[in-house]
Amino acid sequence: MDGKQLKWLFFGFSGRVSRMAYFLAGLLLAIFQAFALYQFTLAPEESSASQVWATLFWTVFFISVWSYVALGVKRLHDFGKPGIFAVTLFIPMVSILAFIVLCLYPGDPGGNEYGERTNAPR
């Protein structure tokens, strides 16, 4: 996967993405968030390292929010649904169920109005 494809996967809203790509990309984002948070908890309070890790965590967090929305929209597109339903990923308790459904629900076998194939921009 080249840089252009990674940029589309994490930041683009067009096209479709498969269940596996959605799950693995979401897992990678969660690992980045967890790593930054873990490093922050290890740093001594009020130290410069603590400030750096806190800043890095919040940066990763806000980038991840955008990426989660982009991934959710493309996953919804894979089975012909409009991307606006991706807002359910931010409703507490519903978000866990929505993530599981998006990981398990199969996409359209052929092309649909959002693209001819999965894991590609439209």
GROMACS elastic network, one bead per residue, 0.5 to 0.9 nm:
[ bonds ]
;  ai    aj funct       b0    kb
    1     4     6  0.81590   500
    1     5     6  0.60942   500
    1     6     6  0.67807   500
    2     5     6  0.54515   500
    2     6     6  0.63765   500
    2     7     6  0.87476   500
    3     6     6  0.50507   500
    3     7     6  0.60596   500
    3     8     6  0.85784   500
    4     7     6  0.51224   500
    4     8     6  0.62681   500
    4     9     6  0.86407   500
    5     8     6  0.50440   500
    5     9     6  0.60418   500
    5    10     6  0.86957   500
    5   119     6  0.89773   500
    5   120     6  0.79896   500
    5   121     6  0.85765   500
    6    10     6  0.61725   500
    6    11     6  0.81868   500
    7    10     6  0.55119   500
    7    11     6  0.56120   500
    7    12     6  0.68969   500
    8    11     6  0.53586   500
    8    13     6  0.76636   500
    8    14     6  0.82462   500
    8    70     6  0.88954   500
    8   120     6  0.82949   500
    8   121     6  0.70714   500
    9    12     6  0.60784   500
    9    13     6  0.83922   500
    9    17     6  0.79607   500
    9    21     6  0.87072   500
    9    22     6  0.88997   500
    9    25     6  0.81066   500
    9    67     6  0.81152   500
    9    70     6  0.76798   500
    9    71     6  0.69116   500
    9    74     6  0.86527   500
    9   119     6  0.78912   500
    9   120     6  0.83597   500
    9   121     6  0.84720   500
   10    13     6  0.87669   500
   10    25     6  0.77085   500
   10    64     6  0.84499   500
   10    66     6  0.79743   500
   10    68     6  0.76841   500
   10    69     6  0.89726   500
   10    70     6  0.63930   500
   10    71     6  0.65204   500
   11    63     6  0.89444   500
   11    66     6  0.68791   500
   11    67     6  0.54956   500
   11    68     6  0.88180   500
   11    69     6  0.86354   500
   11    70     6  0.57866   500
   11    71     6  0.79212   500
   12    15     6  0.83067   500
   12    67     6  0.82891   500
   12    70     6  0.59243   500
   12    71     6  0.81192   500
   12    74     6  0.83748   500
   12   121     6  0.79338   500
   13    16     6  0.86496   500
   13    69     6  0.83924   500
   13    70     6  0.51623   500
   13    71     6  0.75936   500
   13    72     6  0.89321   500
   13    73     6  0.63371   500
   13    74     6  0.61773   500
   13    83     6  0.83979   500
   13   121     6  0.82292   500
   14    70     6  0.85054   500
   14    73     6  0.81063   500
   14    74     6  0.65323   500
   14    77     6  0.83548   500
   14   114     6  0.72367   500
   14   115     6  0.83264   500
   14   120     6  0.84940   500
   14   121     6  0.54529   500
   14   122     6  0.55965   500
   15    73     6  0.88077   500
   15    74     6  0.58403   500
   15    75     6  0.87694   500
   15    77     6  0.68233   500
   15    78     6  0.77669   500
   15   114     6  0.54240   500
   15   115     6  0.53748   500
   15   116     6  0.84960   500
   15   117     6  0.81778   500
   15   118     6  0.72875   500
   15   119     6  0.74003   500
   15   120     6  0.58662   500
   16    71     6  0.87955   500
   16    73     6  0.81708   500
   16    75     6  0.59074   500
   16    76     6  0.76774   500
   16    77     6  0.53819   500
   16    79     6  0.84450   500
   16   107     6  0.89377   500
   16   114     6  0.66207   500
   16   115     6  0.64298   500
   16   116     6  0.86151   500
   16   117     6  0.70165   500
   16   119     6  0.56142   500
   16   120     6  0.62195   500
   16   121     6  0.66968   500
   16   122     6  0.75735   500
   17    20     6  0.83467   500
   17    21     6  0.63445   500
   17    22     6  0.63746   500
   17    71     6  0.73541   500
   17    72     6  0.88019   500
   17    73     6  0.88968   500
   17    74     6  0.53535   500
   17    75     6  0.50941   500
   17    76     6  0.83839   500
   17    77     6  0.77336   500
   17    78     6  0.60572   500
   17   107     6  0.87152   500
   17   117     6  0.85661   500
   17   120     6  0.70449   500
   17   121     6  0.87239   500
   18    21     6  0.53188   500
   18    22     6  0.60811   500
   18    23     6  0.85916   500
   18    74     6  0.85064   500
   18    75     6  0.65266   500
   18    78     6  0.68644   500
   18   103     6  0.85194   500
   18   106     6  0.81514   500
   18   107     6  0.70361   500
   18   118     6  0.57121   500
   18   119     6  0.61003   500
   19    22     6  0.51439   500
   19    23     6  0.61380   500
   19    24     6  0.86236   500
   19    75     6  0.71991   500
   19    78     6  0.88508   500
   19   102     6  0.68391   500
   19   104     6  0.66522   500
   19   105     6  0.75613   500
   19   106     6  0.71224   500
   19   107     6  0.77664   500
   20    23     6  0.51157   500
   20    24     6  0.60427   500
   20    25     6  0.84001   500
   20   103     6  0.71397   500
   21    24     6  0.52233   500
   21    25     6  0.59037   500
   21    26     6  0.83483   500
   21    71     6  0.89881   500
   21   119     6  0.74696   500
   22    25     6  0.53340   500
   22    26     6  0.60525   500
   22    27     6  0.85169   500
   22    71     6  0.62742   500
   22    72     6  0.77598   500
   22    74     6  0.86296   500
   22    75     6  0.68030   500
   22   102     6  0.80041   500
   22   103     6  0.68932   500
   23    26     6  0.51530   500
   23    27     6  0.60622   500
   23    28     6  0.86387   500
   23    99     6  0.86042   500
   23   102     6  0.85162   500
   23   103     6  0.60322   500
   24    28     6  0.61373   500
   24    29     6  0.86596   500
   25    28     6  0.50862   500
   25    29     6  0.63099   500
   25    30     6  0.86848   500
   25    67     6  0.89125   500
   25    68     6  0.87728   500
   25    71     6  0.79860   500
   26    29     6  0.51589   500
   26    30     6  0.62364   500
   26    31     6  0.86901   500
   26    64     6  0.87979   500
   26    67     6  0.84637   500
   26    68     6  0.69396   500
   26    71     6  0.79407   500
   27    30     6  0.50495   500
   27    31     6  0.61877   500
   27    32     6  0.87461   500
   28    31     6  0.50793   500
   28    32     6  0.63466   500
   28    33     6  0.87159   500
   29    32     6  0.52134   500
   29    33     6  0.63026   500
   29    34     6  0.86382   500
   29    60     6  0.83388   500
   29    61     6  0.87143   500
   29    64     6  0.61843   500
   29    67     6  0.82024   500
   29    68     6  0.83077   500
   30    33     6  0.50850   500
   30    34     6  0.60267   500
   30    35     6  0.85185   500
   30    64     6  0.82356   500
   31    34     6  0.50326   500
   31    35     6  0.59952   500
   31    36     6  0.86146   500
   32    35     6  0.52037   500
   32    36     6  0.63290   500
   32    37     6  0.86276   500
   32    57     6  0.85283   500
   32    60     6  0.71515   500
   32    61     6  0.87728   500
   32    64     6  0.89503   500
   33    36     6  0.53799   500
   33    37     6  0.61743   500
   33    38     6  0.85388   500
   33    57     6  0.63458   500
   33    58     6  0.86601   500
   33    60     6  0.61981   500
   33    61     6  0.63112   500
   33    64     6  0.80732   500
   34    37     6  0.50718   500
   34    38     6  0.59074   500
   34    39     6  0.85306   500
   34    57     6  0.84952   500
   35    38     6  0.50647   500
   35    39     6  0.61679   500
   35    40     6  0.85479   500
   35    57     6  0.84324   500
   36    39     6  0.52119   500
   36    40     6  0.61723   500
   36    41     6  0.87621   500
   36    53     6  0.61796   500
   36    54     6  0.76644   500
   36    56     6  0.65431   500
   36    58     6  0.87579   500
   36    60     6  0.78949   500
   37    40     6  0.50144   500
   37    41     6  0.63035   500
   37    42     6  0.88170   500
   37    53     6  0.73761   500
   37    54     6  0.74740   500
   37    56     6  0.87375   500
   37    57     6  0.59263   500
   38    41     6  0.51810   500
   38    42     6  0.64498   500
   38    43     6  0.89488   500
   38    53     6  0.89366   500
   39    42     6  0.51413   500
   39    43     6  0.64175   500
   39    50     6  0.82628   500
   39    53     6  0.64148   500
   39    54     6  0.87923   500
   40    43     6  0.53561   500
   40    44     6  0.84300   500
   40    49     6  0.77944   500
   40    50     6  0.55772   500
   40    51     6  0.80599   500
   40    52     6  0.81509   500
   40    54     6  0.59022   500
   40    56     6  0.88871   500
   40    57     6  0.77745   500
   41    44     6  0.78498   500
   41    45     6  0.85864   500
   41    50     6  0.78672   500
   41    53     6  0.86711   500
   42    45     6  0.88955   500
   42    50     6  0.81803   500
   43    46     6  0.86843   500
   43    47     6  0.71913   500
   43    48     6  0.87038   500
   43    49     6  0.59728   500
   43    50     6  0.50386   500
   43    51     6  0.88104   500
   43    53     6  0.79378   500
   44    47     6  0.56910   500
   44    48     6  0.86811   500
   44    49     6  0.74852   500
   44    50     6  0.62915   500
   45    48     6  0.87478   500
   45    49     6  0.87030   500
   45    50     6  0.62013   500
   45    51     6  0.86923   500
   46    49     6  0.83135   500
   46    50     6  0.63358   500
   46    51     6  0.72462   500
   47    50     6  0.51407   500
   47    51     6  0.65561   500
   47    52     6  0.88070   500
   48    51     6  0.50651   500
   48    52     6  0.61976   500
   48    53     6  0.86701   500
   49    52     6  0.50449   500
   49    53     6  0.61427   500
   49    54     6  0.84501   500
   50    53     6  0.52580   500
   50    54     6  0.60199   500
   50    55     6  0.85329   500
   51    54     6  0.50663   500
   51    55     6  0.60882   500
   51    56     6  0.84939   500
   52    55     6  0.51819   500
   52    56     6  0.61012   500
   52    57     6  0.85529   500
   53    57     6  0.59357   500
   53    58     6  0.85795   500
   54    57     6  0.50655   500
   54    58     6  0.62716   500
   54    59     6  0.85460   500
   55    58     6  0.52863   500
   55    59     6  0.61030   500
   55    60     6  0.85799   500
   56    59     6  0.50487   500
   56    60     6  0.60702   500
   56    61     6  0.84057   500
   57    60     6  0.51595   500
   57    61     6  0.59646   500
   57    62     6  0.86941   500
   58    62     6  0.61475   500
   58    63     6  0.85097   500
   59    62     6  0.54087   500
   59    63     6  0.62352   500
   59    64     6  0.84699   500
   60    63     6  0.51836   500
   60    64     6  0.59217   500
   60    65     6  0.86445   500
   61    64     6  0.50052   500
   61    65     6  0.62859   500
   61    66     6  0.89411   500
   62    65     6  0.51190   500
   62    66     6  0.66723   500
   62    67     6  0.87468   500
   63    66     6  0.53638   500
   63    67     6  0.63079   500
   63    68     6  0.87314   500
   64    68     6  0.58870   500
   64    69     6  0.84730   500
   65    68     6  0.51447   500
   65    69     6  0.63254   500
   65    70     6  0.86620   500
   66    69     6  0.52764   500
   66    70     6  0.62371   500
   66    71     6  0.86651   500
   67    71     6  0.59954   500
   67    72     6  0.83910   500
   68    71     6  0.51225   500
   68    72     6  0.59784   500
   68    73     6  0.85260   500
   68    86     6  0.86858   500
   68    89     6  0.81029   500
   69    72     6  0.50426   500
   69    73     6  0.60781   500
   69    74     6  0.86310   500
   69    83     6  0.87156   500
   69    86     6  0.61514   500
   69    87     6  0.75739   500
   69    89     6  0.77525   500
   70    73     6  0.52245   500
   70    74     6  0.63099   500
   70    75     6  0.85747   500
   70    83     6  0.86854   500
   70    86     6  0.84354   500
   71    74     6  0.52462   500
   71    75     6  0.60298   500
   71    76     6  0.85890   500
   71    86     6  0.87283   500
   72    75     6  0.50009   500
   72    76     6  0.61023   500
   72    77     6  0.85017   500
   72    83     6  0.72175   500
   72    85     6  0.83235   500
   72    86     6  0.53005   500
   72    87     6  0.86310   500
   72    89     6  0.77174   500
   72    99     6  0.84227   500
   72   102     6  0.77362   500
   73    76     6  0.51752   500
   73    77     6  0.61870   500
   73    78     6  0.87782   500
   73    81     6  0.86470   500
   73    82     6  0.73594   500
   73    84     6  0.71481   500
   73    85     6  0.75792   500
   73    86     6  0.56546   500
   74    78     6  0.63258   500
   74    83     6  0.70404   500
   74   114     6  0.85395   500
   74   118     6  0.89603   500
   74   119     6  0.87485   500
   74   121     6  0.89909   500
   75    78     6  0.51209   500
   75    79     6  0.73061   500
   75    81     6  0.87709   500
   75    83     6  0.82905   500
   75    86     6  0.89325   500
   75   102     6  0.66752   500
   75   103     6  0.86091   500
   75   107     6  0.80533   500
   76    79     6  0.57282   500
   76    80     6  0.64964   500
   76    81     6  0.51341   500
   76    82     6  0.64356   500
   76    83     6  0.58577   500
   76    84     6  0.88575   500
   76    85     6  0.76160   500
   76    86     6  0.74930   500
   76   102     6  0.74427   500
   76   107     6  0.83737   500
   77    81     6  0.52521   500
   77    82     6  0.62004   500
   77    83     6  0.64817   500
   77   107     6  0.83543   500
   77   112     6  0.83115   500
   77   113     6  0.82448   500
   77   114     6  0.57814   500
   77   115     6  0.82005   500
   78    81     6  0.75100   500
   78   106     6  0.82249   500
   78   108     6  0.61212   500
   78   109     6  0.89898   500
   78   111     6  0.87856   500
   78   112     6  0.78393   500
   78   114     6  0.73004   500
   78   115     6  0.80956   500
   78   117     6  0.83711   500
   78   118     6  0.66383   500
   79   105     6  0.82778   500
   79   106     6  0.71281   500
   79   109     6  0.86240   500
   79   112     6  0.79553   500
   80   107     6  0.78840   500
   80   108     6  0.70905   500
   80   112     6  0.63669   500
   80   113     6  0.69881   500
   80   114     6  0.70073   500
   81    84     6  0.85610   500
   81    85     6  0.78489   500
   81   114     6  0.89723   500
   82    85     6  0.65079   500
   82    86     6  0.85270   500
   83    86     6  0.56564   500
   83    87     6  0.84581   500
   84    87     6  0.62863   500
   84    88     6  0.87196   500
   85    88     6  0.59624   500
   85    89     6  0.82660   500
   86    89     6  0.56682   500
   86    90     6  0.80339   500
   86    98     6  0.86508   500
   87    90     6  0.56709   500
   87    91     6  0.72783   500
   87    95     6  0.87905   500
   88    91     6  0.53065   500
   88    92     6  0.85498   500
   88    94     6  0.65156   500
   88    95     6  0.58113   500
   88    98     6  0.66552   500
   89    92     6  0.80220   500
   89    94     6  0.70546   500
   89    96     6  0.74714   500
   89    97     6  0.86735   500
   89    98     6  0.61624   500
   89    99     6  0.68545   500
   90    93     6  0.88557   500
   90    94     6  0.78248   500
   90    95     6  0.57053   500
   91    94     6  0.54465   500
   91    95     6  0.53976   500
   91    96     6  0.88352   500
   92    95     6  0.56708   500
   92    96     6  0.77187   500
   93    96     6  0.57393   500
   93    97     6  0.70687   500
   93    98     6  0.89268   500
   94    97     6  0.52640   500
   94    98     6  0.59901   500
   94    99     6  0.85689   500
   95    99     6  0.60213   500
   95   100     6  0.85740   500
   96    99     6  0.51950   500
   96   100     6  0.63199   500
   96   101     6  0.86740   500
   97   100     6  0.51285   500
   97   101     6  0.61194   500
   97   102     6  0.85717   500
   98   101     6  0.50891   500
   98   102     6  0.60937   500
   98   103     6  0.85625   500
   99   102     6  0.51384   500
   99   103     6  0.61861   500
   99   104     6  0.87243   500
  100   103     6  0.50463   500
  100   104     6  0.61951   500
  100   105     6  0.84306   500
  101   104     6  0.51754   500
  101   105     6  0.55998   500
  102   105     6  0.56105   500
  102   106     6  0.82602   500
  103   106     6  0.82260   500
  106   109     6  0.82391   500
  107   110     6  0.86573   500
  107   118     6  0.84023   500
  108   111     6  0.69798   500
  108   112     6  0.71642   500
  109   112     6  0.88931   500
  109   117     6  0.84693   500
  110   116     6  0.66614   500
  110   117     6  0.67766   500
  110   118     6  0.89915   500
  111   114     6  0.76731   500
  111   115     6  0.57261   500
  111   117     6  0.56895   500
  111   118     6  0.84297   500
  112   115     6  0.55904   500
  112   116     6  0.61155   500
  112   117     6  0.82023   500
  113   116     6  0.78597   500
  114   117     6  0.87863   500
  114   121     6  0.88100   500
  114   122     6  0.64610   500
  115   118     6  0.73094   500
  115   120     6  0.78158   500
  115   121     6  0.72963   500
  116   120     6  0.85962   500
  116   122     6  0.75867   500
  117   120     6  0.65991   500
  117   121     6  0.87803   500
  117   122     6  0.85803   500
  118   121     6  0.82445   500
